[in-house]
Amino acid sequence: MFGLEAAAGPTGAAILIGAVLVEALVLYVGYGLLESALGPKIARMLRGE
């Protein structure tokens, strides 16, 4: 996907771990923003308000 398969050994492992951490951070922030933006509206809808 990003050419990470070309790196091998410890360097490849470090690059892969870094990519996974960046992806996790992006998802964490993205879902947090979605939850703060849509959470109250969805909760009101579920309560029938």
C-alpha positions in Angstrom: 0.0 0.0 0.0 2.7 2.5 1.0 5.7 0.5 -0.2 6.4 -0.7 3.4 7.1 -4.2 2.1 10.4 -3.1 0.6 11.9 -2.4 4.1 13.3 -5.5 5.8 14.7 -6.3 9.2 14.6 -4.0 12.2 14.1 -0.9 9.9 11.1 -2.5 8.3 9.7 -3.4 11.7 10.2 0.1 13.0 8.5 1.6 9.9 5.5 -0.8 10.3 5.1 -0.1 14.0 5.2 3.6 13.2 2.6 3.3 10.5 0.3 1.3 12.7 0.7 3.9 15.5 -0.1 6.8 13.1 -3.1 5.0 11.8 -4.4 4.3 15.3 -3.9 8.0 16.3 -5.8 9.2 13.2 -8.6 6.8 13.9 -8.8 7.8 17.5 -8.9 11.5 16.7 -11.3 11.0 13.8 -13.8 8.9 15.8 -13.5 11.3 18.8 -14.5 14.2 16.5 -17.4 12.2 15.0 -18.6 11.2 18.5 -18.5 14.8 19.8 -20.2 16.1 16.7 -22.9 13.5 16.3 -23.2 11.8 19.7 -25.6 14.3 21.4 -27.9 14.3 18.3 -28.0 10.5 18.1 -28.6 10.2 21.8 -31.6 12.7 21.5 -32.9 10.7 18.6 -32.7 7.4 20.5 -34.5 9.0 23.5 -37.2 10.2 21.2 -36.7 13.9 21.8 
